[in-house]
Amino acid sequence: LPEYAFIGRSNVGKSSLINMLTSRKSLAKTSGRPGKTQLINHFLINKNWFLVDLPGYGYARVSKSSKKKFQKFITNYFEQRKQLVSAFVLIDIRHKPQPVDLEFMQYLGEKEIPFSIIFTKADKLKPKAIEKHVEDYCNNLLQYWEELPLHFITSSSKTIGKDEVLEFISDTNDEIEKLRT
Ligand code: GDP
């Protein structure tokens, strides 16, 4: 079955987003404490695709060796990904482009892994500011990329962007199915 991987810096709101997308309150553990999701979790959705919950990257307060271990873990997944269709890189909508995120997107580009950006915690900004932050972020990306990845604006606490993300996945799955037959 096709897989879609969700990844981002710790505390970006990944667990909350996964809970929103799967409509389950306590599926992925959320916590204010970074580094909670340490293993890869697969969630079967609608019996036709897997949501893959990858560990967060870019903790500020862990040792170099455990950082390396995480990196290895993540790259192992991407290198063995057979069913992976696309990754979603989560970015806190309030943040300016950060080296860890840019490096990670660079890595996906090098591996030719398709990805979209999911901006999280949109409820933390006013609508006008949302537009500006997203535009600034995208303009920054254009320094490194010829083409912008698709992006979604979400809030797990206000249930924003859920349908858009799920529709994208279901449309992509339909296309894959069509190509198969
Ligand atoms: P993870 O470490 O990436 O899995 O992040 P979590 O989902 O555990 O969320 C980290 C923190 O951000 C928690 O305190 C959440 O309550 C908060 N959070 C997550 N998503 C949202 C959101 O959409 N809006 C707001 N306001 N807070 C959020």
Backbone and ligand atoms as CSV (ligand in chain L), in Angstrom:
chain,resi,resn,atom,element,x,y,z
A,1,LEU,N,N,0.835,-1.206,0.000
A,1,LEU,CA,C,0.000,0.000,0.000
A,1,LEU,C,C,0.875,1.265,0.000
A,2,PRO,N,N,0.372,2.326,-0.623
A,2,PRO,CA,C,1.156,3.565,-0.658
A,2,PRO,C,C,1.353,4.144,0.740
A,3,GLU,N,N,2.527,4.752,0.915
A,3,GLU,CA,C,2.856,5.352,2.212
A,3,GLU,C,C,3.134,6.841,2.056
A,4,TYR,N,N,2.757,7.588,3.062
A,4,TYR,CA,C,3.047,9.021,3.128
A,4,TYR,C,C,3.718,9.285,4.464
A,5,ALA,N,N,4.908,9.877,4.403
A,5,ALA,CA,C,5.686,10.049,5.626
A,5,ALA,C,C,5.579,11.468,6.164
A,6,PHE,N,N,5.408,11.566,7.466
A,6,PHE,CA,C,5.295,12.865,8.134
A,6,PHE,C,C,6.514,13.082,9.015
A,7,ILE,N,N,7.153,14.224,8.797
A,7,ILE,CA,C,8.395,14.464,9.514
A,7,ILE,C,C,8.590,15.953,9.754
A,8,GLY,N,N,9.334,16.262,10.794
A,8,GLY,CA,C,9.617,17.666,11.098
A,8,GLY,C,C,10.416,17.757,12.372
A,9,ARG,N,N,10.784,18.970,12.724
A,9,ARG,CA,C,11.517,19.171,13.972
A,9,ARG,C,C,10.634,18.783,15.138
A,10,SER,N,N,11.265,18.382,16.216
A,10,SER,CA,C,10.479,18.039,17.388
A,10,SER,C,C,9.692,19.271,17.833
A,11,ASN,N,N,8.487,19.014,18.291
A,11,ASN,CA,C,7.620,20.065,18.799
A,11,ASN,C,C,6.920,20.888,17.708
A,12,VAL,N,N,7.079,20.466,16.444
A,12,VAL,CA,C,6.472,21.213,15.341
A,12,VAL,C,C,4.955,21.026,15.298
A,13,GLY,N,N,4.476,20.003,16.027
A,13,GLY,CA,C,3.040,19.721,16.048
A,13,GLY,C,C,2.685,18.486,15.223
A,14,LYS,N,N,3.636,17.591,15.067
A,14,LYS,CA,C,3.413,16.412,14.224
A,14,LYS,C,C,2.375,15.467,14.824
A,15,SER,N,N,2.527,15.176,16.111
A,15,SER,CA,C,1.564,14.253,16.735
A,15,SER,C,C,0.152,14.822,16.673
A,16,SER,N,N,0.040,16.118,16.941
A,16,SER,CA,C,-1.285,16.744,16.890
A,16,SER,C,C,-1.860,16.683,15.482
A,17,LEU,N,N,-1.007,16.917,14.495
A,17,LEU,CA,C,-1.463,16.858,13.106
A,17,LEU,C,C,-1.932,15.451,12.742
A,18,ILE,N,N,-1.152,14.462,13.172
A,18,ILE,CA,C,-1.518,13.075,12.875
A,18,ILE,C,C,-2.843,12.734,13.549
A,19,ASN,N,N,-3.008,13.206,14.762
A,19,ASN,CA,C,-4.286,12.974,15.443
A,19,ASN,C,C,-5.437,13.632,14.693
A,20,MET,N,N,-5.193,14.834,14.170
A,20,MET,CA,C,-6.240,15.524,13.416
A,20,MET,C,C,-6.575,14.746,12.142
A,21,LEU,N,N,-5.548,14.322,11.435
A,21,LEU,CA,C,-5.772,13.649,10.151
A,21,LEU,C,C,-6.470,12.312,10.324
A,22,THR,N,N,-6.208,11.668,11.453
A,22,THR,CA,C,-6.784,10.354,11.665
A,22,THR,C,C,-8.038,10.431,12.530
A,23,SER,N,N,-8.385,11.636,12.958
A,23,SER,CA,C,-9.574,11.859,13.779
A,23,SER,C,C,-9.586,11.053,15.059
A,24,ARG,N,N,-8.422,10.744,15.562
A,24,ARG,CA,C,-8.374,10.018,16.826
A,24,ARG,C,C,-7.661,10.860,17.850
A,25,LYS,N,N,-8.241,10.907,19.005
A,25,LYS,CA,C,-7.737,11.799,20.046
A,25,LYS,C,C,-6.376,11.375,20.584
A,26,SER,N,N,-6.195,10.085,20.744
A,26,SER,CA,C,-4.986,9.669,21.449
A,26,SER,C,C,-4.186,8.623,20.685
A,27,LEU,N,N,-4.146,8.805,19.392
A,27,LEU,CA,C,-3.437,7.840,18.558
A,27,LEU,C,C,-1.937,8.051,18.678
A,28,ALA,N,N,-1.504,9.220,18.252
A,28,ALA,CA,C,-0.100,9.560,18.410
A,28,ALA,C,C,0.010,10.377,19.682
A,29,LYS,N,N,0.931,10.009,20.520
A,29,LYS,CA,C,1.101,10.718,21.789
A,29,LYS,C,C,1.614,12.139,21.550
A,30,THR,N,N,0.918,13.116,22.077
A,30,THR,CA,C,1.444,14.472,21.985
A,30,THR,C,C,2.082,14.820,23.323
A,31,SER,N,N,3.024,15.704,23.266
A,31,SER,CA,C,3.624,16.160,24.511
A,31,SER,C,C,4.424,17.416,24.248
A,32,GLY,N,N,4.583,18.212,25.272
A,32,GLY,CA,C,5.409,19.383,25.132
A,32,GLY,C,C,6.885,19.008,25.141
A,33,ARG,N,N,7.145,17.784,25.528
A,33,ARG,CA,C,8.530,17.346,25.648
A,33,ARG,C,C,9.059,16.827,24.303
A,34,PRO,N,N,10.172,17.393,23.837
A,34,PRO,CA,C,10.706,16.961,22.544
A,34,PRO,C,C,11.201,15.518,22.588
A,35,GLY,N,N,11.122,14.868,21.456
A,35,GLY,CA,C,11.737,13.552,21.349
A,35,GLY,C,C,10.872,12.406,21.823
A,36,LYS,N,N,9.576,12.628,21.887
A,36,LYS,CA,C,8.675,11.583,22.358
A,36,LYS,C,C,8.503,10.469,21.333
A,37,THR,N,N,8.276,10.851,20.073
A,37,THR,CA,C,8.110,9.845,19.030
A,37,THR,C,C,9.480,9.380,18.607
A,38,GLN,N,N,9.890,8.238,19.106
A,38,GLN,CA,C,11.247,7.812,18.812
A,38,GLN,C,C,11.324,6.729,17.761
A,39,LEU,N,N,10.223,6.070,17.517
A,39,LEU,CA,C,10.247,5.004,16.539
A,39,LEU,C,C,9.308,5.333,15.397
A,40,ILE,N,N,9.463,4.589,14.339
A,40,ILE,CA,C,8.577,4.791,13.202
A,40,ILE,C,C,7.251,4.097,13.473
A,41,ASN,N,N,6.166,4.849,13.340
A,41,ASN,CA,C,4.841,4.256,13.499
A,41,ASN,C,C,4.100,4.298,12.174
A,42,HIS,N,N,3.465,3.203,11.841
A,42,HIS,CA,C,2.627,3.155,10.648
A,42,HIS,C,C,1.164,3.136,11.076
A,43,PHE,N,N,0.363,4.020,10.494
A,43,PHE,CA,C,-1.077,3.997,10.760
A,43,PHE,C,C,-1.807,3.688,9.458
A,44,LEU,N,N,-2.603,2.636,9.479
A,44,LEU,CA,C,-3.382,2.279,8.284
A,44,LEU,C,C,-4.635,3.143,8.234
A,45,ILE,N,N,-4.788,3.905,7.142
A,45,ILE,CA,C,-5.920,4.817,7.013
A,45,ILE,C,C,-6.826,4.361,5.875
A,46,ASN,N,N,-8.129,4.317,6.142
A,46,ASN,CA,C,-9.121,3.928,5.133
A,46,ASN,C,C,-8.797,2.600,4.458
A,47,LYS,N,N,-8.046,1.803,5.117
A,47,LYS,CA,C,-7.622,0.510,4.585
A,47,LYS,C,C,-6.891,0.618,3.251
A,48,ASN,N,N,-6.496,1.851,2.843
A,48,ASN,CA,C,-5.794,1.896,1.559
A,48,ASN,C,C,-4.503,2.705,1.508
A,49,TRP,N,N,-4.114,3.287,2.621
A,49,TRP,CA,C,-2.771,3.896,2.645
A,49,TRP,C,C,-2.228,3.950,4.064
A,50,PHE,N,N,-0.911,4.071,4.137
A,50,PHE,CA,C,-0.262,4.155,5.443
A,50,PHE,C,C,0.260,5.559,5.705
A,51,LEU,N,N,-0.064,6.053,6.873
A,51,LEU,CA,C,0.546,7.282,7.353
A,51,LEU,C,C,1.764,6.860,8.182
A,52,VAL,N,N,2.915,7.351,7.786
A,52,VAL,CA,C,4.138,6.965,8.476
A,52,VAL,C,C,4.628,8.119,9.336
A,53,ASP,N,N,4.711,7.848,10.620
A,53,ASP,CA,C,5.099,8.848,11.608
A,53,ASP,C,C,6.587,8.667,11.905
A,54,LEU,N,N,7.392,9.585,11.382
A,54,LEU,CA,C,8.836,9.474,11.577
A,54,LEU,C,C,9.287,10.289,12.779
A,55,PRO,N,N,10.394,9.893,13.379
A,55,PRO,CA,C,10.871,10.649,14.545
A,55,PRO,C,C,11.231,12.082,14.174
A,56,GLY,N,N,11.087,12.981,15.123
A,56,GLY,CA,C,11.435,14.377,14.885
A,56,GLY,C,C,12.939,14.550,14.765
A,57,TYR,N,N,13.341,15.544,14.019
A,57,TYR,CA,C,14.768,15.799,13.917
A,57,TYR,C,C,15.079,17.176,14.502
A,58,GLY,N,N,16.357,17.420,14.698
A,58,GLY,CA,C,16.799,18.742,15.098
A,58,GLY,C,C,16.550,19.117,16.546
A,59,TYR,N,N,16.689,18.160,17.446
A,59,TYR,CA,C,16.585,18.535,18.860
A,59,TYR,C,C,17.763,19.407,19.229
A,60,ALA,N,N,17.519,20.383,20.030
A,60,ALA,CA,C,18.613,21.236,20.458
A,60,ALA,C,C,19.419,20.564,21.569
A,61,ARG,N,N,18.714,19.803,22.411
A,61,ARG,CA,C,19.353,19.371,23.656
A,61,ARG,C,C,19.618,17.885,23.753
A,62,VAL,N,N,20.097,17.277,22.681
A,62,VAL,CA,C,20.524,15.881,22.810
A,62,VAL,C,C,21.978,15.762,22.367
A,63,SER,N,N,22.577,14.672,22.770
A,63,SER,CA,C,23.997,14.483,22.470
A,63,SER,C,C,24.215,14.260,20.977
A,64,LYS,N,N,25.438,14.487,20.545
A,64,LYS,CA,C,25.784,14.305,19.136
A,64,LYS,C,C,25.527,12.884,18.686
A,65,SER,N,N,25.853,11.918,19.570
A,65,SER,CA,C,25.730,10.527,19.152
A,65,SER,C,C,24.268,10.144,18.985
A,66,SER,N,N,23.394,10.650,19.838
A,66,SER,CA,C,21.996,10.280,19.670
A,66,SER,C,C,21.387,11.030,18.483
A,67,LYS,N,N,21.923,12.202,18.167
A,67,LYS,CA,C,21.509,12.908,16.956
A,67,LYS,C,C,21.840,12.062,15.731
A,68,LYS,N,N,23.054,11.538,15.734
A,68,LYS,CA,C,23.530,10.696,14.617
A,68,LYS,C,C,22.649,9.468,14.466
A,69,LYS,N,N,22.298,8.884,15.626
A,69,LYS,CA,C,21.491,7.675,15.611
A,69,LYS,C,C,20.128,7.955,14.960
A,70,PHE,N,N,19.553,9.098,15.317
A,70,PHE,CA,C,18.268,9.490,14.738
A,70,PHE,C,C,18.375,9.714,13.243
A,71,GLN,N,N,19.437,10.410,12.864
A,71,GLN,CA,C,19.639,10.687,11.450
A,71,GLN,C,C,19.707,9.398,10.656
A,72,LYS,N,N,20.460,8.444,11.198
A,72,LYS,CA,C,20.647,7.152,10.545
A,72,LYS,C,C,19.294,6.466,10.395
A,73,PHE,N,N,18.534,6.544,11.453
A,73,PHE,CA,C,17.216,5.947,11.498
A,73,PHE,C,C,16.329,6.505,10.393
A,74,ILE,N,N,16.360,7.806,10.255
A,74,ILE,CA,C,15.526,8.485,9.270
A,74,ILE,C,C,16.015,8.194,7.853
A,75,THR,N,N,17.343,8.296,7.648
A,75,THR,CA,C,17.849,8.044,6.297
A,75,THR,C,C,17.635,6.578,5.911
A,76,ASN,N,N,17.752,5.673,6.886
A,76,ASN,CA,C,17.464,4.265,6.596
A,76,ASN,C,C,16.053,4.097,6.052
A,77,TYR,N,N,15.121,4.782,6.685
A,77,TYR,CA,C,13.742,4.677,6.210
A,77,TYR,C,C,13.643,5.151,4.767
A,78,PHE,N,N,14.189,6.331,4.497
A,78,PHE,CA,C,14.044,6.891,3.148
A,78,PHE,C,C,14.791,6.069,2.103
A,79,GLU,N,N,15.878,5.432,2.524
A,79,GLU,CA,C,16.626,4.648,1.556
A,79,GLU,C,C,15.972,3.308,1.260
A,80,GLN,N,N,15.159,2.835,2.202
A,80,GLN,CA,C,14.501,1.550,1.978
A,80,GLN,C,C,13.052,1.706,1.572
A,81,ARG,N,N,12.604,2.941,1.523
A,81,ARG,CA,C,11.203,3.231,1.226
A,81,ARG,C,C,10.807,2.577,-0.087
A,82,LYS,N,N,9.954,1.612,-0.071
A,82,LYS,CA,C,9.519,1.031,-1.339
A,82,LYS,C,C,8.151,1.583,-1.694
A,83,GLN,N,N,7.340,1.762,-0.682
A,83,GLN,CA,C,5.964,2.182,-0.922
A,83,GLN,C,C,5.773,3.684,-0.752
A,84,LEU,N,N,6.843,4.364,-0.358
A,84,LEU,CA,C,6.698,5.797,-0.085
A,84,LEU,C,C,6.325,6.563,-1.350
A,85,VAL,N,N,5.232,7.290,-1.269
A,85,VAL,CA,C,4.785,8.095,-2.401
A,85,VAL,C,C,5.299,9.513,-2.241
A,86,SER,N,N,5.167,10.024,-1.036
A,86,SER,CA,C,5.513,11.414,-0.819
A,86,SER,C,C,5.747,11.662,0.665
A,87,ALA,N,N,6.599,12.644,0.944
A,87,ALA,CA,C,6.827,13.022,2.340
A,87,ALA,C,C,6.144,14.365,2.593
A,88,PHE,N,N,5.790,14.593,3.839
A,88,PHE,CA,C,5.301,15.894,4.268
A,88,PHE,C,C,6.288,16.432,5.289
A,89,VAL,N,N,6.867,17.571,4.962
A,89,VAL,CA,C,7.798,18.206,5.890
A,89,VAL,C,C,7.016,19.267,6.655
A,90,LEU,N,N,6.971,19.101,7.969
A,90,LEU,CA,C,6.202,20.024,8.796
A,90,LEU,C,C,7.048,21.206,9.240
A,91,ILE,N,N,6.474,22.386,9.096
A,91,ILE,CA,C,7.161,23.611,9.471
A,91,ILE,C,C,6.217,24.456,10.325
A,92,ASP,N,N,6.686,24.874,11.477
A,92,ASP,CA,C,5.901,25.792,12.306
A,92,ASP,C,C,5.754,27.099,11.542
A,93,ILE,N,N,4.529,27.494,11.301
A,93,ILE,CA,C,4.262,28.646,10.428
A,93,ILE,C,C,4.911,29.940,10.942
A,94,ARG,N,N,5.230,29.984,12.228
A,94,ARG,CA,C,5.822,31.213,12.774
A,94,ARG,C,C,7.319,31.294,12.534
A,95,HIS,N,N,7.908,30.152,12.176
A,95,HIS,CA,C,9.368,30.120,12.080
A,95,HIS,C,C,9.897,30.568,10.731
A,96,LYS,N,N,11.021,31.239,10.769
A,96,LYS,CA,C,11.769,31.547,9.544
A,96,LYS,C,C,12.439,30.254,9.092
A,97,PRO,N,N,12.818,30.174,7.804
A,97,PRO,CA,C,13.515,28.964,7.347
A,97,PRO,C,C,14.729,28.650,8.216
A,98,GLN,N,N,14.785,27.402,8.702
A,98,GLN,CA,C,15.864,26.973,9.588
A,98,GLN,C,C,16.786,26.022,8.841
A,99,PRO,N,N,18.092,26.104,9.108
A,99,PRO,CA,C,19.037,25.215,8.430
A,99,PRO,C,C,18.644,23.731,8.473
A,100,VAL,N,N,18.220,23.226,9.643
A,100,VAL,CA,C,17.872,21.783,9.700
A,100,VAL,C,C,16.783,21.424,8.707
A,101,ASP,N,N,15.792,22.289,8.596
A,101,ASP,CA,C,14.690,21.993,7.673
A,101,ASP,C,C,15.151,22.086,6.225
A,102,LEU,N,N,15.913,23.133,5.933
A,102,LEU,CA,C,16.402,23.311,4.565
A,102,LEU,C,C,17.304,22.154,4.159
A,103,GLU,N,N,18.165,21.747,5.109
A,103,GLU,CA,C,19.053,20.616,4.827
A,103,GLU,C,C,18.252,19.344,4.586
A,104,PHE,N,N,17.213,19.188,5.374
A,104,PHE,CA,C,16.407,17.984,5.206
A,104,PHE,C,C,15.691,17.967,3.852
A,105,MET,N,N,15.157,19.118,3.460
A,105,MET,CA,C,14.489,19.192,2.150
A,105,MET,C,C,15.495,18.961,1.025
A,106,GLN,N,N,16.700,19.490,1.238
A,106,GLN,CA,C,17.784,19.268,0.283
A,106,GLN,C,C,18.059,17.772,0.123
A,107,TYR,N,N,18.096,17.112,1.257
A,107,TYR,CA,C,18.324,15.667,1.264
A,107,TYR,C,C,17.233,14.941,0.459
A,108,LEU,N,N,15.980,15.312,0.698
A,108,LEU,CA,C,14.876,14.676,-0.033
A,108,LEU,C,C,15.019,14.930,-1.531
A,109,GLY,N,N,15.409,16.158,-1.866
A,109,GLY,CA,C,15.614,16.509,-3.273
A,109,GLY,C,C,16.677,15.637,-3.915
A,110,GLU,N,N,17.775,15.465,-3.193
A,110,GLU,CA,C,18.872,14.641,-3.725
A,110,GLU,C,C,18.439,13.195,-3.935
A,111,LYS,N,N,17.602,12.724,-3.027
A,111,LYS,CA,C,17.111,11.345,-3.140
A,111,LYS,C,C,15.920,11.248,-4.092
A,112,GLU,N,N,15.545,12.376,-4.658
A,112,GLU,CA,C,14.386,12.438,-5.558
A,112,GLU,C,C,13.113,11.914,-4.904
A,113,ILE,N,N,12.948,12.281,-3.661
A,113,ILE,CA,C,11.734,11.915,-2.949
A,113,ILE,C,C,10.780,13.109,-2.993
A,114,PRO,N,N,9.609,12.936,-3.589
A,114,PRO,CA,C,8.654,14.047,-3.651
A,114,PRO,C,C,8.221,14.459,-2.242
A,115,PHE,N,N,8.060,15.739,-2.037
A,115,PHE,CA,C,7.563,16.176,-0.727
A,115,PHE,C,C,6.717,17.431,-0.850
A,116,SER,N,N,5.868,17.622,0.137
A,116,SER,CA,C,5.113,18.855,0.290
A,116,SER,C,C,5.454,19.425,1.649
A,117,ILE,N,N,5.158,20.705,1.814
A,117,ILE,CA,C,5.353,21.329,3.120
A,117,ILE,C,C,4.003,21.471,3.802
A,118,ILE,N,N,3.970,21.142,5.075
A,118,ILE,CA,C,2.775,21.424,5.872
A,118,ILE,C,C,3.141,22.469,6.911
A,119,PHE,N,N,2.573,23.644,6.776
A,119,PHE,CA,C,2.760,24.666,7.806
A,119,PHE,C,C,1.796,24.365,8.943
A,120,THR,N,N,2.327,24.285,10.147
A,120,THR,CA,C,1.495,23.938,11.306
A,120,THR,C,C,1.224,25.162,12.193
A,121,LYS,N,N,0.265,24.989,13.091
A,121,LYS,CA,C,-0.084,25.987,14.118
A,121,LYS,C,C,-0.528,27.325,13.532
A,122,ALA,N,N,-1.264,27.270,12.416
A,122,ALA,CA,C,-1.719,28.488,11.745
A,122,ALA,C,C,-2.591,29.349,12.661
A,123,ASP,N,N,-3.227,28.717,13.648
A,123,ASP,CA,C,-4.075,29.493,14.573
A,123,ASP,C,C,-3.276,30.480,15.410
A,124,LYS,N,N,-1.963,30.301,15.445
A,124,LYS,CA,C,-1.120,31.198,16.238
A,124,LYS,C,C,-0.895,32.539,15.543
A,125,LEU,N,N,-1.283,32.647,14.277
A,125,LEU,CA,C,-1.091,33.896,13.545
A,125,LEU,C,C,-2.423,34.437,13.035
A,126,LYS,N,N,-2.475,35.756,12.820
A,126,LYS,CA,C,-3.655,36.355,12.194
A,126,LYS,C,C,-3.616,36.022,10.699
A,127,PRO,N,N,-4.792,35.971,10.052
A,127,PRO,CA,C,-4.840,35.594,8.633
A,127,PRO,C,C,-3.833,36.354,7.752
A,128,LYS,N,N,-3.754,37.648,7.944
A,128,LYS,CA,C,-2.806,38.438,7.138
A,128,LYS,C,C,-1.371,38.001,7.361
A,129,ALA,N,N,-1.053,37.714,8.600
A,129,ALA,CA,C,0.313,37.301,8.926
A,129,ALA,C,C,0.619,35.928,8.342
A,130,ILE,N,N,-0.405,35.077,8.294
A,130,ILE,CA,C,-0.225,33.747,7.707
A,130,ILE,C,C,0.269,33.892,6.272
A,131,GLU,N,N,-0.470,34.716,5.527
A,131,GLU,CA,C,-0.118,34.928,4.123
A,131,GLU,C,C,1.324,35.397,3.986
A,132,LYS,N,N,1.668,36.352,4.821
A,132,LYS,CA,C,3.004,36.945,4.720
A,132,LYS,C,C,4.093,35.933,5.093
A,133,HIS,N,N,3.857,35.206,6.161
A,133,HIS,CA,C,4.862,34.226,6.585
A,133,HIS,C,C,5.080,33.158,5.513
A,134,VAL,N,N,3.976,32.691,4.930
A,134,VAL,CA,C,4.086,31.642,3.907
A,134,VAL,C,C,4.802,32.187,2.680
A,135,GLU,N,N,4.452,33.411,2.313
A,135,GLU,CA,C,5.088,34.017,1.141
A,135,GLU,C,C,6.587,34.193,1.376
A,136,ASP,N,N,6.940,34.700,2.540
A,136,ASP,CA,C,8.361,34.883,2.857
A,136,ASP,C,C,9.107,33.552,2.832
A,137,TYR,N,N,8.450,32.562,3.411
A,137,TYR,CA,C,9.093,31.245,3.474
A,137,TYR,C,C,9.336,30.714,2.059
A,138,CYS,N,N,8.309,30.818,1.228
A,138,CYS,CA,C,8.415,30.307,-0.145
A,138,CYS,C,C,9.454,31.091,-0.941
A,139,ASN,N,N,9.473,32.397,-0.764
A,139,ASN,CA,C,10.481,33.204,-1.462
A,139,ASN,C,C,11.884,32.789,-1.066
A,140,ASN,N,N,12.033,32.477,0.199
A,140,ASN,CA,C,13.333,32.023,0.669
A,140,ASN,C,C,13.718,30.696,-0.008
A,141,LEU,N,N,12.733,29.802,-0.111
A,141,LEU,CA,C,13.004,28.501,-0.736
A,141,LEU,C,C,13.422,28.649,-2.191
A,142,LEU,N,N,12.903,29.681,-2.835
A,142,LEU,CA,C,13.214,29.880,-4.258
A,142,LEU,C,C,14.693,30.196,-4.497
A,143,GLN,N,N,15.410,30.490,-3.410
A,143,GLN,CA,C,16.856,30.643,-3.543
A,143,GLN,C,C,17.515,29.305,-3.826
A,144,TYR,N,N,16.876,28.238,-3.350
A,144,TYR,CA,C,17.488,26.919,-3.466
A,144,TYR,C,C,16.782,26.031,-4.484
A,145,TRP,N,N,15.525,26.334,-4.723
A,145,TRP,CA,C,14.727,25.460,-5.576
A,145,TRP,C,C,14.182,26.237,-6.768
A,146,GLU,N,N,14.161,25.563,-7.903
A,146,GLU,CA,C,13.569,26.199,-9.068
A,146,GLU,C,C,12.065,26.199,-8.968
A,147,GLU,N,N,11.569,25.108,-8.409
A,147,GLU,CA,C,10.133,24.967,-8.295
A,147,GLU,C,C,9.762,24.832,-6.827
A,148,LEU,N,N,8.683,25.454,-6.440
A,148,LEU,CA,C,8.264,25.335,-5.043
A,148,LEU,C,C,7.497,24.038,-4.831
A,149,PRO,N,N,7.722,23.411,-3.682
A,149,PRO,CA,C,6.872,22.262,-3.373
A,149,PRO,C,C,5.453,22.755,-3.069
A,150,LEU,N,N,4.532,21.848,-3.165
A,150,LEU,CA,C,3.165,22.139,-2.761
A,150,LEU,C,C,3.169,22.455,-1.271
A,151,HIS,N,N,2.285,23.331,-0.818
A,151,HIS,CA,C,2.229,23.531,0.626
A,151,HIS,C,C,0.797,23.581,1.150
A,152,PHE,N,N,0.676,23.212,2.399
A,152,PHE,CA,C,-0.617,23.200,3.075
A,152,PHE,C,C,-0.499,24.030,4.344
A,153,ILE,N,N,-1.594,24.686,4.689
A,153,ILE,CA,C,-1.619,25.476,5.920
A,153,ILE,C,C,-2.581,24.796,6.881
A,154,THR,N,N,-2.083,24.452,8.053
A,154,THR,CA,C,-2.913,23.662,8.967
A,154,THR,C,C,-2.897,24.205,10.396
A,155,SER,N,N,-3.927,23.852,11.108
A,155,SER,CA,C,-3.942,24.043,12.555
A,155,SER,C,C,-4.665,22.847,13.143
A,156,SER,N,N,-4.001,22.162,14.034
A,156,SER,CA,C,-4.627,20.990,14.631
A,156,SER,C,C,-5.592,21.390,15.727
A,157,SER,N,N,-5.325,22.539,16.356
A,157,SER,CA,C,-6.243,22.922,17.435
A,157,SER,C,C,-7.520,23.549,16.885
A,158,LYS,N,N,-7.457,24.142,15.678
A,158,LYS,CA,C,-8.671,24.719,15.086
A,158,LYS,C,C,-9.186,23.896,13.904
A,159,THR,N,N,-8.627,22.726,13.703
A,159,THR,CA,C,-8.968,21.863,12.561
A,159,THR,C,C,-9.000,22.641,11.245
A,160,ILE,N,N,-7.846,23.104,10.870
A,160,ILE,CA,C,-7.678,23.794,9.589
A,160,ILE,C,C,-6.764,22.938,8.711
A,161,GLY,N,N,-7.153,22.811,7.447
A,161,GLY,CA,C,-6.277,22.156,6.469
A,161,GLY,C,C,-6.386,20.648,6.412
A,162,LYS,N,N,-7.220,20.099,7.265
A,162,LYS,CA,C,-7.347,18.640,7.307
A,162,LYS,C,C,-7.833,18.074,5.968
A,163,ASP,N,N,-8.939,18.627,5.450
A,163,ASP,CA,C,-9.515,18.108,4.209
A,163,ASP,C,C,-8.551,18.251,3.043
A,164,GLU,N,N,-7.828,19.372,3.013
A,164,GLU,CA,C,-6.904,19.618,1.906
A,164,GLU,C,C,-5.806,18.546,1.866
A,165,VAL,N,N,-5.251,18.260,3.025
A,165,VAL,CA,C,-4.180,17.253,3.070
A,165,VAL,C,C,-4.734,15.877,2.685
A,166,LEU,N,N,-5.889,15.521,3.267
A,166,LEU,CA,C,-6.458,14.204,2.994
A,166,LEU,C,C,-6.890,14.063,1.532
A,167,GLU,N,N,-7.392,15.170,0.965
A,167,GLU,CA,C,-7.794,15.139,-0.443
A,167,GLU,C,C,-6.593,14.948,-1.359
A,168,PHE,N,N,-5.514,15.643,-1.022
A,168,PHE,CA,C,-4.292,15.495,-1.817
A,168,PHE,C,C,-3.836,14.038,-1.815
A,169,ILE,N,N,-3.873,13.436,-0.646
A,169,ILE,CA,C,-3.437,12.046,-0.538
A,169,ILE,C,C,-4.379,11.130,-1.312
A,170,SER,N,N,-5.675,11.375,-1.176
A,170,SER,CA,C,-6.616,10.478,-1.842
A,170,SER,C,C,-6.563,10.661,-3.363
A,171,ASP,N,N,-6.379,11.903,-3.826
A,171,ASP,CA,C,-6.211,12.134,-5.278
A,171,ASP,C,C,-4.955,11.458,-5.803
A,172,THR,N,N,-3.884,11.563,-5.021
A,172,THR,CA,C,-2.624,10.941,-5.443
A,172,THR,C,C,-2.783,9.423,-5.505
A,173,ASN,N,N,-3.474,8.869,-4.522
A,173,ASN,CA,C,-3.717,7.424,-4.523
A,173,ASN,C,C,-4.540,7.001,-5.736
A,174,ASP,N,N,-5.534,7.815,-6.092
A,174,ASP,CA,C,-6.351,7.520,-7.278
A,174,ASP,C,C,-5.491,7.490,-8.531
A,175,GLU,N,N,-4.579,8.458,-8.613
A,175,GLU,CA,C,-3.704,8.519,-9.790
A,175,GLU,C,C,-2.803,7.285,-9.877
A,176,ILE,N,N,-2.284,6.892,-8.723
A,176,ILE,CA,C,-1.423,5.703,-8.695
A,176,ILE,C,C,-2.212,4.482,-9.163
A,177,GLU,N,N,-3.438,4.410,-8.671
A,177,GLU,CA,C,-4.321,3.283,-9.014
A,177,GLU,C,C,-4.593,3.249,-10.520
A,178,LYS,N,N,-4.821,4.429,-11.074
A,178,LYS,CA,C,-5.093,4.547,-12.517
A,178,LYS,C,C,-3.892,4.075,-13.332
A,179,LEU,N,N,-2.713,4.482,-12.885
A,179,LEU,CA,C,-1.497,4.110,-13.616
A,179,LEU,C,C,-1.259,2.611,-13.591
A,180,ARG,N,N,-1.754,1.986,-12.515
A,180,ARG,CA,C,-1.555,0.558,-12.342
A,180,ARG,C,C,-2.429,-0.246,-13.280
A,181,THR,N,N,-3.603,0.289,-13.582
A,181,THR,CA,C,-4.571,-0.522,-14.375
A,181,THR,C,C,-4.567,-0.129,-15.851
L,1,GDP,P1,P,5.472,16.950,17.990
L,1,GDP,O1,O,6.601,16.923,18.986
L,1,GDP,O2,O,5.928,17.482,16.670
L,1,GDP,O3,O,4.748,15.657,17.852
L,1,GDP,O4,O,4.447,18.063,18.508
L,1,GDP,P2,P,3.091,17.933,19.347
L,1,GDP,O5,O,1.970,17.545,18.460
L,1,GDP,O6,O,3.334,17.102,20.543
L,1,GDP,O7,O,2.860,19.461,19.738
L,1,GDP,C1,C,3.849,20.227,20.394
L,1,GDP,C2,C,3.178,21.359,21.120
L,1,GDP,O8,O,2.548,22.253,20.202
L,1,GDP,C3,C,2.084,20.893,22.068
L,1,GDP,O9,O,2.126,21.724,23.212
L,1,GDP,C4,C,0.808,21.110,21.274
L,1,GDP,O10,O,-0.296,21.356,22.099
L,1,GDP,C5,C,1.162,22.339,20.462
L,1,GDP,N1,N,0.424,22.341,19.162
L,1,GDP,C6,C,0.444,21.366,18.235
L,1,GDP,N2,N,-0.322,21.700,17.175
L,1,GDP,C7,C,-0.855,22.907,17.433
L,1,GDP,C8,C,-1.742,23.790,16.704
L,1,GDP,O11,O,-2.213,23.528,15.597
L,1,GDP,N3,N,-2.050,24.985,17.318
L,1,GDP,C9,C,-1.549,25.329,18.530
L,1,GDP,N4,N,-1.894,26.523,19.016
L,1,GDP,N5,N,-0.719,24.527,19.227
L,1,GDP,C10,C,-0.371,23.329,18.703
